[in-house]
Amino acid sequence: MWNQTDNGETIGTIGSESGEIIMDEEHSKGARLTLEKGGDIAPYSITSGVYGCFFHTTYLSTLEEGVSELDTMKAEISEFFDSETTSDEEHDWIMAFVGRH
């Protein structure tokens, strides 16, 4: 299940890409997605991570792209958590996720 990180306390603070955090959600099974605006590299960015597996940043041009990408990532990560995978399958999923995003 996805919930706001720290009960929304992070919204409006500066994120890892030096932008203002506008969405910050955490999955109860161990993942986080943070959408920032106005960072150093791109107008919008999403930092994504599954704890203990990977951390990745995606750069976007518009808020609409950012929200759409965040929703897609949430669905994919939720599906990953709901599936039973071997370590090889987990590795393949991570590489595919990072390649798509």
Backbone as a chain_set.jsonl record, in Angstrom:
{"seq": "MWNQTDNGETIGTIGSESGEIIMDEEHSKGARLTLEKGGDIAPYSITSGVYGCFFHTTYLSTLEEGVSELDTMKAEISEFFDSETTSDEEHDWIMAFVGRH", "coords": {"N": [[0.839, -1.171, 0.0], [0.524, 2.23, -0.803], [1.519, 5.242, 0.741], [1.666, 8.668, 1.89], [4.921, 9.841, 2.495], [6.247, 10.191, 5.71], [3.859, 11.324, 6.699], [3.301, 13.43, 4.933], [5.084, 15.409, 5.583], [7.41, 15.889, 4.149], [6.746, 17.23, 1.831], [7.277, 20.107, -0.062], [9.826, 20.473, 0.879], [13.399, 20.355, 0.162], [14.631, 18.066, -2.198], [16.625, 15.154, -3.184], [17.533, 15.819, -5.709], [17.872, 18.492, -5.641], [15.551, 19.924, -5.976], [12.169, 21.101, -5.324], [10.17, 19.058, -3.349], [7.248, 17.615, -4.478], [5.579, 15.447, -4.528], [5.643, 12.575, -2.53], [5.933, 9.381, -1.813], [5.575, 6.278, -0.064], [5.883, 2.767, -0.096], [4.396, 0.204, 1.804], [5.757, -2.209, 1.853], [8.356, -1.576, 1.344], [9.457, 0.574, -0.481], [10.083, 3.642, -2.254], [8.951, 6.628, -3.818], [9.698, 9.709, -5.159], [8.72, 12.811, -6.314], [10.037, 15.654, -7.746], [10.205, 19.195, -8.399], [11.896, 21.626, -10.397], [14.645, 20.952, -10.167], [18.293, 20.556, -10.331], [19.054, 19.369, -12.795], [16.856, 18.798, -14.505], [13.498, 19.96, -15.326], [11.622, 18.431, -13.873], [11.858, 15.594, -11.723], [12.04, 12.152, -10.786], [12.842, 10.265, -8.072], [13.399, 6.937, -7.465], [13.082, 3.943, -5.6], [13.582, 0.629, -4.415], [13.856, -0.662, -1.382], [16.946, -1.994, -0.415], [17.41, -3.041, -2.911], [17.578, -1.288, -5.287], [18.243, 2.084, -6.439], [17.144, 4.829, -8.253], [17.065, 7.503, -10.667], [14.838, 9.435, -12.58], [14.412, 11.682, -15.228], [12.325, 14.384, -16.245], [10.25, 16.447, -18.396], [7.803, 17.793, -17.986], [5.135, 18.465, -15.614], [2.899, 16.86, -16.014], [4.0, 14.63, -17.353], [5.598, 13.737, -15.267], [3.738, 13.015, -13.209], [2.296, 11.013, -14.534], [4.344, 9.143, -15.052], [5.121, 8.547, -12.418], [2.774, 7.307, -11.47], [2.755, 5.045, -13.123], [5.137, 3.807, -12.293], [4.484, 3.268, -9.608], [2.454, 1.335, -9.936], [3.909, -0.724, -11.213], [5.862, -1.354, -9.27], [4.228, -2.151, -7.147], [3.072, -4.443, -8.279], [5.389, -5.987, -8.537], [6.005, -6.413, -5.814], [3.848, -8.022, -5.164], [4.334, -10.352, -6.457], [5.989, -13.548, -6.527], [9.369, -14.01, -6.687], [12.463, -15.322, -7.936], [15.947, -14.761, -7.115], [17.309, -14.291, -9.501], [15.194, -13.601, -11.21], [14.346, -11.321, -9.882], [16.549, -9.636, -10.258], [16.426, -9.39, -13.06], [13.953, -8.066, -13.279], [14.533, -5.626, -12.007], [16.528, -4.566, -13.726], [14.989, -4.283, -16.061], [13.022, -2.465, -15.193], [14.552, -0.16, -14.572], [15.588, 0.28, -17.114], [13.261, 0.975, -18.515], [12.497, 3.283, -17.246]], "CA": [[0.0, 0.0, 0.0], [1.256, 3.481, -0.911], [1.106, 6.334, 1.624], [2.594, 9.801, 1.906], [6.079, 9.67, 3.358], [6.26, 11.034, 6.916], [2.574, 12.04, 6.785], [3.329, 14.628, 4.104], [6.041, 16.39, 6.121], [8.494, 16.155, 3.199], [6.248, 18.07, 0.741], [7.768, 21.475, 0.042], [11.239, 20.506, 1.256], [14.336, 20.128, -0.943], [14.926, 16.657, -2.385], [17.975, 14.733, -3.553], [17.907, 16.458, -6.972], [17.896, 19.932, -5.328], [14.273, 20.532, -6.328], [11.126, 21.071, -4.298], [9.39, 17.827, -3.355], [5.815, 17.871, -4.641], [4.926, 14.18, -4.188], [6.606, 11.695, -1.874], [5.137, 8.252, -1.337], [6.314, 5.101, 0.362], [5.126, 1.518, -0.082], [4.546, -0.473, 3.104], [6.68, -3.34, 1.741], [9.727, -1.109, 1.236], [9.843, 1.321, -1.679], [9.778, 5.072, -2.162], [8.94, 7.408, -5.05], [9.675, 11.135, -4.835], [8.645, 13.698, -7.477], [10.531, 17.0, -7.452], [10.191, 20.183, -9.484], [12.932, 22.649, -10.332], [15.951, 20.439, -9.758], [19.489, 21.034, -11.032], [19.263, 18.775, -14.111], [15.645, 18.82, -15.34], [12.374, 20.626, -14.662], [11.013, 17.483, -12.939], [12.592, 14.34, -11.571], [11.511, 11.162, -9.851], [13.783, 9.307, -7.503], [12.664, 5.713, -7.145], [13.905, 2.926, -4.979], [13.074, -0.484, -3.642], [14.871, -0.779, -0.333], [17.809, -3.162, -0.496], [17.533, -3.528, -4.285], [18.081, -0.291, -6.217], [17.869, 3.488, -6.34], [17.228, 5.297, -9.634], [16.464, 8.811, -10.915], [14.269, 9.645, -13.906], [14.263, 13.121, -15.495], [11.146, 14.646, -17.064], [10.096, 17.834, -18.832], [6.572, 18.447, -17.535], [4.448, 17.895, -14.458], [2.032, 15.79, -16.502], [4.871, 13.463, -17.547], [6.026, 13.28, -13.947], [2.638, 12.338, -12.522], [2.024, 9.786, -15.278], [5.462, 8.217, -14.802], [5.033, 8.135, -11.017], [1.682, 6.345, -11.376], [3.21, 3.814, -13.762], [6.124, 3.196, -11.396], [3.761, 2.733, -8.443], [1.783, 0.099, -10.347], [4.918, -1.755, -11.47], [6.48, -1.76, -7.997], [3.205, -2.906, -6.412], [2.992, -5.76, -8.911], [6.619, -6.688, -8.157], [5.861, -6.868, -4.429], [2.807, -9.045, -5.095], [4.774, -11.575, -7.136], [7.086, -14.293, -5.909], [10.437, -14.077, -7.676], [13.784, -15.799, -7.545], [16.912, -13.66, -7.166], [17.567, -14.01, -10.917], [14.022, -12.876, -11.711], [14.381, -9.989, -9.251], [17.573, -8.886, -10.984], [15.882, -9.08, -14.389], [12.902, -7.062, -13.104], [15.195, -4.352, -11.7], [17.16, -4.077, -14.95], [13.926, -3.87, -16.975], [12.409, -1.253, -14.621], [15.495, 0.946, -14.774], [15.643, 0.52, -18.553], [12.025, 1.654, -18.958], [12.314, 4.565, -16.57]], "C": [[0.892, 1.245, 0.0], [0.645, 4.536, 0.012], [2.103, 7.473, 1.511], [3.712, 9.521, 2.898], [5.998, 10.664, 4.51], [5.016, 11.904, 7.031], [2.571, 13.364, 6.033], [4.313, 15.693, 4.558], [7.135, 16.764, 5.125], [8.056, 17.063, 2.049], [6.708, 19.512, 0.982], [9.219, 21.587, 0.489], [12.09, 20.237, 0.017], [14.704, 18.643, -0.996], [16.34, 16.397, -2.844], [18.457, 15.345, -4.862], [17.896, 17.979, -6.864], [16.64, 20.667, -5.789], [13.3, 20.441, -5.169], [10.311, 19.787, -4.435], [7.906, 18.19, -3.454], [4.971, 16.613, -4.417], [5.999, 13.27, -3.597], [5.822, 10.562, -1.233], [6.011, 7.044, -1.056], [5.378, 3.899, 0.382], [5.422, 0.791, 1.218], [5.505, -1.668, 3.047], [8.115, -2.902, 1.459], [10.14, -0.483, -0.076], [9.447, 2.783, -1.478], [9.881, 5.714, -3.535], [8.783, 8.876, -4.666], [9.719, 11.945, -6.124], [9.052, 15.096, -7.037], [10.343, 17.904, -8.662], [11.335, 21.162, -9.267], [14.278, 22.173, -9.849], [17.077, 20.976, -10.626], [19.572, 20.563, -12.481], [18.063, 18.923, -15.033], [14.524, 19.527, -14.592], [11.68, 19.749, -13.614], [11.874, 16.232, -12.867], [11.855, 13.445, -10.587], [12.681, 10.321, -9.367], [12.948, 8.109, -7.06], [13.621, 4.729, -6.504], [13.081, 1.849, -4.323], [14.183, -0.795, -2.65], [15.633, -2.098, -0.43], [18.039, -3.677, -1.9], [18.152, -2.503, -5.229], [17.579, 1.096, -5.849], [18.115, 4.077, -7.719], [16.564, 6.666, -9.759], [16.046, 8.916, -12.368], [14.028, 11.139, -14.083], [13.148, 13.35, -16.502], [11.024, 16.134, -17.356], [8.889, 18.543, -18.242], [6.001, 17.752, -16.305], [3.567, 16.725, -14.886], [2.823, 14.506, -16.736], [5.269, 12.869, -16.2], [4.952, 12.498, -13.218], [2.318, 11.019, -13.211], [3.093, 8.73, -15.007], [5.41, 7.686, -13.376], [3.93, 7.086, -10.854], [2.062, 5.004, -11.992], [4.2, 3.078, -12.867], [5.448, 2.568, -10.178], [3.106, 1.4, -8.786], [2.791, -1.027, -10.553], [5.553, -2.255, -10.175], [5.487, -2.564, -7.167], [3.079, -4.315, -6.963], [4.214, -6.601, -8.555], [6.502, -7.24, -6.738], [4.842, -8.0, -4.3], [3.209, -10.356, -5.76], [5.877, -12.253, -6.325], [8.155, -14.489, -6.974], [11.693, -14.7, -7.075], [14.744, -14.608, -7.609], [17.266, -13.304, -8.608], [16.417, -13.217, -11.531], [13.966, -11.464, -11.141], [15.382, -9.102, -9.976], [17.058, -8.462, -12.354], [14.807, -8.0, -14.301], [13.519, -5.683, -12.861], [15.804, -3.764, -12.969], [16.107, -3.582, -15.947], [13.272, -2.574, -16.486], [13.294, -0.045, -14.875], [15.603, 1.279, -16.263], [14.425, 1.259, -19.09], [11.916, 3.068, -18.416], [13.637, 5.299, -16.431]], "O": [[1.891, 1.301, 0.717], [-0.573, 4.706, 0.063], [3.243, 7.274, 1.092], [3.475, 9.027, 3.999], [5.713, 11.843, 4.301], [5.098, 13.072, 7.411], [1.909, 14.314, 6.45], [4.366, 16.774, 3.971], [7.729, 17.836, 5.237], [8.908, 17.615, 1.353], [6.55, 20.059, 2.073], [9.786, 22.68, 0.479], [11.56, 19.927, -1.05], [15.044, 18.039, 0.021], [17.164, 17.31, -2.891], [19.661, 15.389, -5.112], [17.909, 18.676, -7.878], [16.658, 21.884, -5.971], [13.571, 19.789, -4.161], [9.821, 19.47, -5.52], [7.377, 18.953, -2.645], [3.774, 16.712, -4.147], [7.12, 13.205, -4.101], [5.131, 10.76, -0.234], [7.032, 6.817, -1.705], [4.231, 3.995, 0.819], [6.564, 0.764, 1.677], [6.014, -2.097, 4.082], [9.005, -3.745, 1.346], [11.076, -0.956, -0.722], [8.597, 3.11, -0.649], [10.774, 5.394, -4.319], [7.857, 9.243, -3.942], [10.637, 11.793, -6.93], [8.496, 15.654, -6.09], [10.325, 17.441, -9.802], [11.699, 21.488, -8.137], [14.99, 22.922, -9.181], [16.843, 21.758, -11.547], [20.107, 21.283, -13.324], [18.235, 19.152, -16.23], [14.585, 19.679, -13.372], [11.207, 20.251, -12.594], [12.536, 15.863, -13.837], [11.151, 13.91, -9.69], [13.417, 9.739, -10.164], [11.934, 8.251, -6.376], [14.809, 4.688, -6.823], [12.023, 2.11, -3.751], [15.3, -1.144, -3.031], [15.039, -3.173, -0.514], [18.779, -4.643, -2.087], [19.14, -2.8, -5.9], [16.639, 1.263, -5.071], [19.176, 3.857, -8.303], [15.609, 6.96, -9.041], [16.791, 8.54, -13.273], [13.497, 11.791, -13.185], [13.025, 12.619, -17.485], [11.608, 16.971, -16.667], [8.928, 19.753, -18.018], [6.34, 16.609, -16.001], [3.5, 15.711, -14.191], [2.375, 13.421, -16.364], [5.274, 11.651, -16.021], [5.224, 11.431, -12.669], [2.092, 10.011, -12.541], [2.779, 7.565, -14.762], [5.633, 6.496, -13.151], [4.132, 6.082, -10.17], [1.731, 3.95, -11.448], [4.108, 1.861, -12.704], [5.803, 1.463, -9.768], [3.195, 0.444, -8.015], [2.559, -2.156, -10.12], [5.758, -3.457, -10.009], [5.865, -3.557, -6.546], [2.988, -5.277, -6.2], [4.088, -7.799, -8.3], [6.855, -8.391, -6.484], [4.966, -8.846, -3.414], [2.503, -11.357, -5.639], [6.592, -11.617, -5.55], [7.891, -15.061, -8.032], [11.943, -14.611, -5.873], [14.372, -13.55, -8.115], [17.5, -12.134, -8.91], [16.644, -12.27, -12.286], [13.584, -10.522, -11.837], [15.089, -7.944, -10.274], [17.233, -7.314, -12.761], [14.752, -7.112, -15.153], [13.078, -4.69, -13.44], [15.612, -2.581, -13.253], [16.316, -2.564, -16.607], [12.999, -1.682, -17.288], [12.816, 0.986, -15.348], [15.699, 2.452, -16.625], [14.538, 2.071, -20.008], [11.32, 3.942, -19.044], [13.677, 6.401, -15.884]]}, "num_chains": 1, "name": "protein.A"}
